[in-house]
């Protein structure tokens, strides 16, 4: 079956620090990969996505590259801000299964301190 | 364009009462998903619909939960009778079908507290 494993949190960083949140996956087909972000008290929002190997998704200074050989989709940001404090979810959609369900990781809580 | 709309945003009820959560997906989307989020279990998929037809309800926790989608612009999730362990945030999400279009768009959630 499909699964997503992301690093355990919480992660606490100082403002302007470099961020990496690791995400690895297993999939029966050829998935699309996603990062979602959830700010306190809100729903999940799409942060970025990639649909094929070596694609790089980017948004708001965040980046992630679809690495098929290592089955990974690590999230990075060069300089975090206090406003980036949120929970980050890695997810995959296994289109080969024909269902368009998303399989989510457990989420990583990021706290950025001034 | 309006996003996914959920109502109510907050619901407080007493054990044994019926609770109905409502969702309006993004117009033109083919898929609708209901999720539950708790601290203990994280994000769980309860049920999803394709073109108003339930496809997979294996995540529905028990018979007290039911979901309907009478038309393309409206879905309900009903809990009857409600129990304190049903307290959670319930999200609705919708998406298109097709390669590269399967991004799910989430509503703001309904925060349910069962006393």
Interface residues (C-beta under 8 A of the other chain):
Chain A: X32 X34 X36 X42 X43 X44 X45 X46 X49 X51 X89 X93 X95 X99 X100 X101 X102 X104 X106 X107
Chain B: X4 X31 X33 X42 X43 X45 X48 X50 X55 X56 X91 X93 X95 X97 X99 X100 X102 X103 X104 X105 X106 X107 X108 X109
